[in-house]
Amino acid sequence: MSRFLSLAAAPAFAAMAVLTGIVEIGSPAVICSMSASPLTGMVPMYALMSAFHAGPWLGRISG
């Protein structure tokens, strides 16, 4: 069971990044934001967390 638990993090964070990106598209905070950097906010954070937790998937794919 614990082997499969390590596989849950990356897809969960990827789904959170996609959902947050969809919700933030029409958000007034995005339109009125003072920072123009695409690296600020929750979407890049979730995407990075998904990438950092992709190790178990890469190990499983590589064999």
mmJSON file of the N, C-alpha and C atoms, coordinates in Angstrom:
{"data_MODEL":{"atom_site":{
"group_PDB":["ATOM","ATOM","ATOM","ATOM","ATOM","ATOM","ATOM","ATOM","ATOM","ATOM","ATOM","ATOM","ATOM","ATOM","ATOM","ATOM","ATOM","ATOM","ATOM","ATOM","ATOM","ATOM","ATOM","ATOM","ATOM","ATOM","ATOM","ATOM","ATOM","ATOM","ATOM","ATOM","ATOM","ATOM","ATOM","ATOM","ATOM","ATOM","ATOM","ATOM","ATOM","ATOM","ATOM","ATOM","ATOM","ATOM","ATOM","ATOM","ATOM","ATOM","ATOM","ATOM","ATOM","ATOM","ATOM","ATOM","ATOM","ATOM","ATOM","ATOM","ATOM","ATOM","ATOM","ATOM","ATOM","ATOM","ATOM","ATOM","ATOM","ATOM","ATOM","ATOM","ATOM","ATOM","ATOM","ATOM","ATOM","ATOM","ATOM","ATOM","ATOM","ATOM","ATOM","ATOM","ATOM","ATOM","ATOM","ATOM","ATOM","ATOM","ATOM","ATOM","ATOM","ATOM","ATOM","ATOM","ATOM","ATOM","ATOM","ATOM","ATOM","ATOM","ATOM","ATOM","ATOM","ATOM","ATOM","ATOM","ATOM","ATOM","ATOM","ATOM","ATOM","ATOM","ATOM","ATOM","ATOM","ATOM","ATOM","ATOM","ATOM","ATOM","ATOM","ATOM","ATOM","ATOM","ATOM","ATOM","ATOM","ATOM","ATOM","ATOM","ATOM","ATOM","ATOM","ATOM","ATOM","ATOM","ATOM","ATOM","ATOM","ATOM","ATOM","ATOM","ATOM","ATOM","ATOM","ATOM","ATOM","ATOM","ATOM","ATOM","ATOM","ATOM","ATOM","ATOM","ATOM","ATOM","ATOM","ATOM","ATOM","ATOM","ATOM","ATOM","ATOM","ATOM","ATOM","ATOM","ATOM","ATOM","ATOM","ATOM","ATOM","ATOM","ATOM","ATOM","ATOM","ATOM","ATOM","ATOM","ATOM","ATOM","ATOM","ATOM","ATOM","ATOM","ATOM","ATOM","ATOM"],
"id":[1,2,3,4,5,6,7,8,9,10,11,12,13,14,15,16,17,18,19,20,21,22,23,24,25,26,27,28,29,30,31,32,33,34,35,36,37,38,39,40,41,42,43,44,45,46,47,48,49,50,51,52,53,54,55,56,57,58,59,60,61,62,63,64,65,66,67,68,69,70,71,72,73,74,75,76,77,78,79,80,81,82,83,84,85,86,87,88,89,90,91,92,93,94,95,96,97,98,99,100,101,102,103,104,105,106,107,108,109,110,111,112,113,114,115,116,117,118,119,120,121,122,123,124,125,126,127,128,129,130,131,132,133,134,135,136,137,138,139,140,141,142,143,144,145,146,147,148,149,150,151,152,153,154,155,156,157,158,159,160,161,162,163,164,165,166,167,168,169,170,171,172,173,174,175,176,177,178,179,180,181,182,183,184,185,186,187,188,189],
"type_symbol":["N","C","C","N","C","C","N","C","C","N","C","C","N","C","C","N","C","C","N","C","C","N","C","C","N","C","C","N","C","C","N","C","C","N","C","C","N","C","C","N","C","C","N","C","C","N","C","C","N","C","C","N","C","C","N","C","C","N","C","C","N","C","C","N","C","C","N","C","C","N","C","C","N","C","C","N","C","C","N","C","C","N","C","C","N","C","C","N","C","C","N","C","C","N","C","C","N","C","C","N","C","C","N","C","C","N","C","C","N","C","C","N","C","C","N","C","C","N","C","C","N","C","C","N","C","C","N","C","C","N","C","C","N","C","C","N","C","C","N","C","C","N","C","C","N","C","C","N","C","C","N","C","C","N","C","C","N","C","C","N","C","C","N","C","C","N","C","C","N","C","C","N","C","C","N","C","C","N","C","C","N","C","C","N","C","C","N","C","C"],
"label_atom_id":["N","CA","C","N","CA","C","N","CA","C","N","CA","C","N","CA","C","N","CA","C","N","CA","C","N","CA","C","N","CA","C","N","CA","C","N","CA","C","N","CA","C","N","CA","C","N","CA","C","N","CA","C","N","CA","C","N","CA","C","N","CA","C","N","CA","C","N","CA","C","N","CA","C","N","CA","C","N","CA","C","N","CA","C","N","CA","C","N","CA","C","N","CA","C","N","CA","C","N","CA","C","N","CA","C","N","CA","C","N","CA","C","N","CA","C","N","CA","C","N","CA","C","N","CA","C","N","CA","C","N","CA","C","N","CA","C","N","CA","C","N","CA","C","N","CA","C","N","CA","C","N","CA","C","N","CA","C","N","CA","C","N","CA","C","N","CA","C","N","CA","C","N","CA","C","N","CA","C","N","CA","C","N","CA","C","N","CA","C","N","CA","C","N","CA","C","N","CA","C","N","CA","C","N","CA","C","N","CA","C","N","CA","C","N","CA","C","N","CA","C"],
"label_alt_id":[null,null,null,null,null,null,null,null,null,null,null,null,null,null,null,null,null,null,null,null,null,null,null,null,null,null,null,null,null,null,null,null,null,null,null,null,null,null,null,null,null,null,null,null,null,null,null,null,null,null,null,null,null,null,null,null,null,null,null,null,null,null,null,null,null,null,null,null,null,null,null,null,null,null,null,null,null,null,null,null,null,null,null,null,null,null,null,null,null,null,null,null,null,null,null,null,null,null,null,null,null,null,null,null,null,null,null,null,null,null,null,null,null,null,null,null,null,null,null,null,null,null,null,null,null,null,null,null,null,null,null,null,null,null,null,null,null,null,null,null,null,null,null,null,null,null,null,null,null,null,null,null,null,null,null,null,null,null,null,null,null,null,null,null,null,null,null,null,null,null,null,null,null,null,null,null,null,null,null,null,null,null,null,null,null,null,null,null,null],
"label_comp_id":["MET","MET","MET","SER","SER","SER","ARG","ARG","ARG","PHE","PHE","PHE","LEU","LEU","LEU","SER","SER","SER","LEU","LEU","LEU","ALA","ALA","ALA","ALA","ALA","ALA","ALA","ALA","ALA","PRO","PRO","PRO","ALA","ALA","ALA","PHE","PHE","PHE","ALA","ALA","ALA","ALA","ALA","ALA","MET","MET","MET","ALA","ALA","ALA","VAL","VAL","VAL","LEU","LEU","LEU","THR","THR","THR","GLY","GLY","GLY","ILE","ILE","ILE","VAL","VAL","VAL","GLU","GLU","GLU","ILE","ILE","ILE","GLY","GLY","GLY","SER","SER","SER","PRO","PRO","PRO","ALA","ALA","ALA","VAL","VAL","VAL","ILE","ILE","ILE","CYS","CYS","CYS","SER","SER","SER","MET","MET","MET","SER","SER","SER","ALA","ALA","ALA","SER","SER","SER","PRO","PRO","PRO","LEU","LEU","LEU","THR","THR","THR","GLY","GLY","GLY","MET","MET","MET","VAL","VAL","VAL","PRO","PRO","PRO","MET","MET","MET","TYR","TYR","TYR","ALA","ALA","ALA","LEU","LEU","LEU","MET","MET","MET","SER","SER","SER","ALA","ALA","ALA","PHE","PHE","PHE","HIS","HIS","HIS","ALA","ALA","ALA","GLY","GLY","GLY","PRO","PRO","PRO","TRP","TRP","TRP","LEU","LEU","LEU","GLY","GLY","GLY","ARG","ARG","ARG","ILE","ILE","ILE","SER","SER","SER","GLY","GLY","GLY"],
"label_asym_id":["A","A","A","A","A","A","A","A","A","A","A","A","A","A","A","A","A","A","A","A","A","A","A","A","A","A","A","A","A","A","A","A","A","A","A","A","A","A","A","A","A","A","A","A","A","A","A","A","A","A","A","A","A","A","A","A","A","A","A","A","A","A","A","A","A","A","A","A","A","A","A","A","A","A","A","A","A","A","A","A","A","A","A","A","A","A","A","A","A","A","A","A","A","A","A","A","A","A","A","A","A","A","A","A","A","A","A","A","A","A","A","A","A","A","A","A","A","A","A","A","A","A","A","A","A","A","A","A","A","A","A","A","A","A","A","A","A","A","A","A","A","A","A","A","A","A","A","A","A","A","A","A","A","A","A","A","A","A","A","A","A","A","A","A","A","A","A","A","A","A","A","A","A","A","A","A","A","A","A","A","A","A","A","A","A","A","A","A","A"],
"label_entity_id":["1","1","1","1","1","1","1","1","1","1","1","1","1","1","1","1","1","1","1","1","1","1","1","1","1","1","1","1","1","1","1","1","1","1","1","1","1","1","1","1","1","1","1","1","1","1","1","1","1","1","1","1","1","1","1","1","1","1","1","1","1","1","1","1","1","1","1","1","1","1","1","1","1","1","1","1","1","1","1","1","1","1","1","1","1","1","1","1","1","1","1","1","1","1","1","1","1","1","1","1","1","1","1","1","1","1","1","1","1","1","1","1","1","1","1","1","1","1","1","1","1","1","1","1","1","1","1","1","1","1","1","1","1","1","1","1","1","1","1","1","1","1","1","1","1","1","1","1","1","1","1","1","1","1","1","1","1","1","1","1","1","1","1","1","1","1","1","1","1","1","1","1","1","1","1","1","1","1","1","1","1","1","1","1","1","1","1","1","1"],
"label_seq_id":[1,1,1,2,2,2,3,3,3,4,4,4,5,5,5,6,6,6,7,7,7,8,8,8,9,9,9,10,10,10,11,11,11,12,12,12,13,13,13,14,14,14,15,15,15,16,16,16,17,17,17,18,18,18,19,19,19,20,20,20,21,21,21,22,22,22,23,23,23,24,24,24,25,25,25,26,26,26,27,27,27,28,28,28,29,29,29,30,30,30,31,31,31,32,32,32,33,33,33,34,34,34,35,35,35,36,36,36,37,37,37,38,38,38,39,39,39,40,40,40,41,41,41,42,42,42,43,43,43,44,44,44,45,45,45,46,46,46,47,47,47,48,48,48,49,49,49,50,50,50,51,51,51,52,52,52,53,53,53,54,54,54,55,55,55,56,56,56,57,57,57,58,58,58,59,59,59,60,60,60,61,61,61,62,62,62,63,63,63],
"pdbx_PDB_ins_code":[null,null,null,null,null,null,null,null,null,null,null,null,null,null,null,null,null,null,null,null,null,null,null,null,null,null,null,null,null,null,null,null,null,null,null,null,null,null,null,null,null,null,null,null,null,null,null,null,null,null,null,null,null,null,null,null,null,null,null,null,null,null,null,null,null,null,null,null,null,null,null,null,null,null,null,null,null,null,null,null,null,null,null,null,null,null,null,null,null,null,null,null,null,null,null,null,null,null,null,null,null,null,null,null,null,null,null,null,null,null,null,null,null,null,null,null,null,null,null,null,null,null,null,null,null,null,null,null,null,null,null,null,null,null,null,null,null,null,null,null,null,null,null,null,null,null,null,null,null,null,null,null,null,null,null,null,null,null,null,null,null,null,null,null,null,null,null,null,null,null,null,null,null,null,null,null,null,null,null,null,null,null,null,null,null,null,null,null,null],
"Cartn_x":[0.813,0.0,0.856,1.948,2.785,3.501,3.749,4.374,3.454,2.166,1.213,0.915,1.101,0.876,1.872,3.1,4.104,3.768,2.935,2.546,1.406,0.791,-0.374,-0.024,1.16,1.493,1.561,2.314,2.518,1.208,0.336,-0.914,-1.831,-1.792,-2.637,-2.193,-0.887,-0.393,-0.602,-0.468,-0.711,-2.177,-3.084,-4.507,-4.81,-4.174,-4.383,-3.863,-2.733,-2.201,-3.163,-3.712,-4.65,-5.925,-6.472,-7.706,-7.502,-6.38,-6.095,-5.903,-5.259,-5.075,-6.397,-7.32,-8.639,-9.408,-9.33,-10.067,-9.467,-8.147,-7.483,-7.552,-8.014,-8.014,-8.861,-10.045,-10.916,-10.84,-9.882,-9.784,-9.335,-9.983,-9.551,-8.142,-7.69,-6.334,-5.292,-5.595,-4.666,-4.643,-5.788,-5.883,-5.224,-5.41,-4.906,-3.57,-2.924,-1.688,-0.572,0.197,1.333,2.539,2.613,3.758,3.414,4.301,4.069,4.785,5.421,6.175,5.241,5.471,4.649,5.032,6.09,6.545,5.92,5.016,4.359,2.983,2.519,1.179,1.189,-0.011,-0.194,0.055,-0.236,-0.076,1.382,2.35,3.745,4.188,3.676,4.038,3.557,2.29,1.765,2.483,2.83,3.549,4.937,5.629,6.936,6.825,5.818,5.627,5.343,4.595,4.32,5.608,6.449,7.722,8.648,8.704,9.574,9.102,7.812,7.281,7.11,7.67,7.543,8.541,9.436,10.451,9.906,8.902,8.362,7.779,7.17,6.62,7.75,8.797,9.911,10.622,10.748,11.339,10.491,9.195,8.28,8.281,8.354,8.349,9.649,10.788,12.076,12.343,11.562,11.675,12.064],
"Cartn_y":[-1.201,0.0,1.264,1.269,2.462,2.743,1.696,1.923,2.742,2.478,3.187,4.584,4.81,6.132,7.145,6.705,7.623,8.043,7.271,7.614,8.635,8.926,9.804,11.287,11.658,13.074,13.824,13.315,14.037,14.29,13.293,13.588,14.516,14.421,15.304,16.752,16.998,18.365,18.869,17.999,18.41,18.809,18.032,18.368,19.676,19.898,21.153,22.349,22.168,23.247,23.59,22.558,22.791,23.471,22.95,23.534,24.959,25.215,26.569,27.504,27.024,27.846,28.193,27.261,27.513,28.531,28.39,29.291,30.687,30.803,32.105,32.893,32.313,33.019,34.289,34.221,35.386,36.157,35.821,36.44,37.9,38.798,40.196,40.365,39.471,39.562,39.412,38.605,38.434,39.691,40.267,41.456,42.662,42.817,43.983,43.725,42.66,42.294,43.269,43.613,44.508,43.748,42.481,41.708,41.065,41.224,40.671,39.341,38.834,37.596,36.388,35.498,34.282,33.258,33.537,32.588,32.836,33.799,34.047,33.408,33.001,32.44,30.96,30.425,29.036,28.042,28.43,27.496,27.05,27.964,27.51,26.686,27.037,26.278,24.832,24.636,23.281,22.53,23.215,22.56,22.104,22.949,22.559,21.409,21.443,20.355,19.047,19.121,17.936,17.401,18.308,17.885,17.261,17.85,17.318,15.962,15.691,14.42,13.395,13.664,12.751,11.593,11.579,10.535,9.119,8.8,7.433,7.04,7.996,7.696,7.436,8.247,8.051,6.723,6.36,5.064,3.901,4.045,2.988,2.856,4.002,3.991,3.406,3.786,3.33,1.847,1.267,-0.163,-0.621],
"Cartn_z":[0.0,0.0,0.0,0.76,0.841,-0.478,-1.295,-2.604,-3.505,-3.42,-4.272,-3.75,-2.466,-1.891,-2.432,-2.692,-3.242,-4.669,-5.357,-6.724,-6.774,-5.639,-5.621,-5.644,-5.202,-5.044,-6.377,-7.334,-8.594,-9.35,-9.55,-10.25,-9.464,-8.141,-7.332,-7.487,-7.43,-7.588,-9.012,-10.013,-11.395,-11.586,-11.016,-11.113,-10.395,-9.246,-8.518,-9.325,-10.033,-10.861,-11.992,-12.643,-13.747,-13.24,-12.163,-11.625,-11.135,-10.491,-10.026,-11.207,-12.262,-13.459,-14.115,-14.138,-14.723,-13.888,-12.579,-11.688,-11.703,-11.818,-11.745,-13.05,-14.134,-15.426,-15.368,-14.823,-14.772,-13.475,-12.648,-11.334,-11.433,-10.698,-10.692,-10.158,-9.301,-8.758,-9.862,-10.875,-11.99,-12.851,-13.082,-13.928,-13.265,-11.973,-11.245,-10.568,-10.911,-10.236,-10.566,-9.561,-9.757,-10.317,-10.066,-10.536,-11.869,-12.829,-14.162,-14.352,-13.315,-13.425,-13.483,-14.436,-14.497,-13.423,-12.66,-11.644,-10.28,-10.182,-8.907,-8.929,-7.788,-7.692,-7.381,-7.335,-6.935,-8.066,-9.306,-10.429,-10.589,-10.618,-10.719,-9.506,-8.323,-7.125,-7.242,-7.653,-7.805,-8.916,-9.992,-11.091,-10.633,-9.875,-9.356,-8.357,-7.509,-6.557,-7.29,-8.379,-9.181,-9.803,-10.301,-10.898,-9.851,-8.663,-7.613,-7.097,-7.176,-6.702,-7.826,-8.996,-10.134,-10.083,-9.123,-9.012,-9.014,-8.185,-8.211,-9.566,-10.264,-11.592,-12.59,-12.532,-13.449,-13.192,-11.925,-11.599,-12.076,-11.967,-12.406,-13.931,-14.628,-16.096,-16.64,-16.021,-16.521,-16.26,-15.386,-15.257,-13.908],
"occupancy":[1.0,1.0,1.0,1.0,1.0,1.0,1.0,1.0,1.0,1.0,1.0,1.0,1.0,1.0,1.0,1.0,1.0,1.0,1.0,1.0,1.0,1.0,1.0,1.0,1.0,1.0,1.0,1.0,1.0,1.0,1.0,1.0,1.0,1.0,1.0,1.0,1.0,1.0,1.0,1.0,1.0,1.0,1.0,1.0,1.0,1.0,1.0,1.0,1.0,1.0,1.0,1.0,1.0,1.0,1.0,1.0,1.0,1.0,1.0,1.0,1.0,1.0,1.0,1.0,1.0,1.0,1.0,1.0,1.0,1.0,1.0,1.0,1.0,1.0,1.0,1.0,1.0,1.0,1.0,1.0,1.0,1.0,1.0,1.0,1.0,1.0,1.0,1.0,1.0,1.0,1.0,1.0,1.0,1.0,1.0,1.0,1.0,1.0,1.0,1.0,1.0,1.0,1.0,1.0,1.0,1.0,1.0,1.0,1.0,1.0,1.0,1.0,1.0,1.0,1.0,1.0,1.0,1.0,1.0,1.0,1.0,1.0,1.0,1.0,1.0,1.0,1.0,1.0,1.0,1.0,1.0,1.0,1.0,1.0,1.0,1.0,1.0,1.0,1.0,1.0,1.0,1.0,1.0,1.0,1.0,1.0,1.0,1.0,1.0,1.0,1.0,1.0,1.0,1.0,1.0,1.0,1.0,1.0,1.0,1.0,1.0,1.0,1.0,1.0,1.0,1.0,1.0,1.0,1.0,1.0,1.0,1.0,1.0,1.0,1.0,1.0,1.0,1.0,1.0,1.0,1.0,1.0,1.0,1.0,1.0,1.0,1.0,1.0,1.0],
"B_iso_or_equiv":[0.0,0.0,0.0,0.0,0.0,0.0,0.0,0.0,0.0,0.0,0.0,0.0,0.0,0.0,0.0,0.0,0.0,0.0,0.0,0.0,0.0,0.0,0.0,0.0,0.0,0.0,0.0,0.0,0.0,0.0,0.0,0.0,0.0,0.0,0.0,0.0,0.0,0.0,0.0,0.0,0.0,0.0,0.0,0.0,0.0,0.0,0.0,0.0,0.0,0.0,0.0,0.0,0.0,0.0,0.0,0.0,0.0,0.0,0.0,0.0,0.0,0.0,0.0,0.0,0.0,0.0,0.0,0.0,0.0,0.0,0.0,0.0,0.0,0.0,0.0,0.0,0.0,0.0,0.0,0.0,0.0,0.0,0.0,0.0,0.0,0.0,0.0,0.0,0.0,0.0,0.0,0.0,0.0,0.0,0.0,0.0,0.0,0.0,0.0,0.0,0.0,0.0,0.0,0.0,0.0,0.0,0.0,0.0,0.0,0.0,0.0,0.0,0.0,0.0,0.0,0.0,0.0,0.0,0.0,0.0,0.0,0.0,0.0,0.0,0.0,0.0,0.0,0.0,0.0,0.0,0.0,0.0,0.0,0.0,0.0,0.0,0.0,0.0,0.0,0.0,0.0,0.0,0.0,0.0,0.0,0.0,0.0,0.0,0.0,0.0,0.0,0.0,0.0,0.0,0.0,0.0,0.0,0.0,0.0,0.0,0.0,0.0,0.0,0.0,0.0,0.0,0.0,0.0,0.0,0.0,0.0,0.0,0.0,0.0,0.0,0.0,0.0,0.0,0.0,0.0,0.0,0.0,0.0,0.0,0.0,0.0,0.0,0.0,0.0],
"pdbx_formal_charge":[null,null,null,null,null,null,null,null,null,null,null,null,null,null,null,null,null,null,null,null,null,null,null,null,null,null,null,null,null,null,null,null,null,null,null,null,null,null,null,null,null,null,null,null,null,null,null,null,null,null,null,null,null,null,null,null,null,null,null,null,null,null,null,null,null,null,null,null,null,null,null,null,null,null,null,null,null,null,null,null,null,null,null,null,null,null,null,null,null,null,null,null,null,null,null,null,null,null,null,null,null,null,null,null,null,null,null,null,null,null,null,null,null,null,null,null,null,null,null,null,null,null,null,null,null,null,null,null,null,null,null,null,null,null,null,null,null,null,null,null,null,null,null,null,null,null,null,null,null,null,null,null,null,null,null,null,null,null,null,null,null,null,null,null,null,null,null,null,null,null,null,null,null,null,null,null,null,null,null,null,null,null,null,null,null,null,null,null,null],
"auth_seq_id":[1,1,1,2,2,2,3,3,3,4,4,4,5,5,5,6,6,6,7,7,7,8,8,8,9,9,9,10,10,10,11,11,11,12,12,12,13,13,13,14,14,14,15,15,15,16,16,16,17,17,17,18,18,18,19,19,19,20,20,20,21,21,21,22,22,22,23,23,23,24,24,24,25,25,25,26,26,26,27,27,27,28,28,28,29,29,29,30,30,30,31,31,31,32,32,32,33,33,33,34,34,34,35,35,35,36,36,36,37,37,37,38,38,38,39,39,39,40,40,40,41,41,41,42,42,42,43,43,43,44,44,44,45,45,45,46,46,46,47,47,47,48,48,48,49,49,49,50,50,50,51,51,51,52,52,52,53,53,53,54,54,54,55,55,55,56,56,56,57,57,57,58,58,58,59,59,59,60,60,60,61,61,61,62,62,62,63,63,63],
"auth_comp_id":["MET","MET","MET","SER","SER","SER","ARG","ARG","ARG","PHE","PHE","PHE","LEU","LEU","LEU","SER","SER","SER","LEU","LEU","LEU","ALA","ALA","ALA","ALA","ALA","ALA","ALA","ALA","ALA","PRO","PRO","PRO","ALA","ALA","ALA","PHE","PHE","PHE","ALA","ALA","ALA","ALA","ALA","ALA","MET","MET","MET","ALA","ALA","ALA","VAL","VAL","VAL","LEU","LEU","LEU","THR","THR","THR","GLY","GLY","GLY","ILE","ILE","ILE","VAL","VAL","VAL","GLU","GLU","GLU","ILE","ILE","ILE","GLY","GLY","GLY","SER","SER","SER","PRO","PRO","PRO","ALA","ALA","ALA","VAL","VAL","VAL","ILE","ILE","ILE","CYS","CYS","CYS","SER","SER","SER","MET","MET","MET","SER","SER","SER","ALA","ALA","ALA","SER","SER","SER","PRO","PRO","PRO","LEU","LEU","LEU","THR","THR","THR","GLY","GLY","GLY","MET","MET","MET","VAL","VAL","VAL","PRO","PRO","PRO","MET","MET","MET","TYR","TYR","TYR","ALA","ALA","ALA","LEU","LEU","LEU","MET","MET","MET","SER","SER","SER","ALA","ALA","ALA","PHE","PHE","PHE","HIS","HIS","HIS","ALA","ALA","ALA","GLY","GLY","GLY","PRO","PRO","PRO","TRP","TRP","TRP","LEU","LEU","LEU","GLY","GLY","GLY","ARG","ARG","ARG","ILE","ILE","ILE","SER","SER","SER","GLY","GLY","GLY"],
"auth_asym_id":["A","A","A","A","A","A","A","A","A","A","A","A","A","A","A","A","A","A","A","A","A","A","A","A","A","A","A","A","A","A","A","A","A","A","A","A","A","A","A","A","A","A","A","A","A","A","A","A","A","A","A","A","A","A","A","A","A","A","A","A","A","A","A","A","A","A","A","A","A","A","A","A","A","A","A","A","A","A","A","A","A","A","A","A","A","A","A","A","A","A","A","A","A","A","A","A","A","A","A","A","A","A","A","A","A","A","A","A","A","A","A","A","A","A","A","A","A","A","A","A","A","A","A","A","A","A","A","A","A","A","A","A","A","A","A","A","A","A","A","A","A","A","A","A","A","A","A","A","A","A","A","A","A","A","A","A","A","A","A","A","A","A","A","A","A","A","A","A","A","A","A","A","A","A","A","A","A","A","A","A","A","A","A","A","A","A","A","A","A"],
"auth_atom_id":["N","CA","C","N","CA","C","N","CA","C","N","CA","C","N","CA","C","N","CA","C","N","CA","C","N","CA","C","N","CA","C","N","CA","C","N","CA","C","N","CA","C","N","CA","C","N","CA","C","N","CA","C","N","CA","C","N","CA","C","N","CA","C","N","CA","C","N","CA","C","N","CA","C","N","CA","C","N","CA","C","N","CA","C","N","CA","C","N","CA","C","N","CA","C","N","CA","C","N","CA","C","N","CA","C","N","CA","C","N","CA","C","N","CA","C","N","CA","C","N","CA","C","N","CA","C","N","CA","C","N","CA","C","N","CA","C","N","CA","C","N","CA","C","N","CA","C","N","CA","C","N","CA","C","N","CA","C","N","CA","C","N","CA","C","N","CA","C","N","CA","C","N","CA","C","N","CA","C","N","CA","C","N","CA","C","N","CA","C","N","CA","C","N","CA","C","N","CA","C","N","CA","C","N","CA","C","N","CA","C","N","CA","C","N","CA","C","N","CA","C"],
"pdbx_PDB_model_num":[1,1,1,1,1,1,1,1,1,1,1,1,1,1,1,1,1,1,1,1,1,1,1,1,1,1,1,1,1,1,1,1,1,1,1,1,1,1,1,1,1,1,1,1,1,1,1,1,1,1,1,1,1,1,1,1,1,1,1,1,1,1,1,1,1,1,1,1,1,1,1,1,1,1,1,1,1,1,1,1,1,1,1,1,1,1,1,1,1,1,1,1,1,1,1,1,1,1,1,1,1,1,1,1,1,1,1,1,1,1,1,1,1,1,1,1,1,1,1,1,1,1,1,1,1,1,1,1,1,1,1,1,1,1,1,1,1,1,1,1,1,1,1,1,1,1,1,1,1,1,1,1,1,1,1,1,1,1,1,1,1,1,1,1,1,1,1,1,1,1,1,1,1,1,1,1,1,1,1,1,1,1,1,1,1,1,1,1,1]
}}}
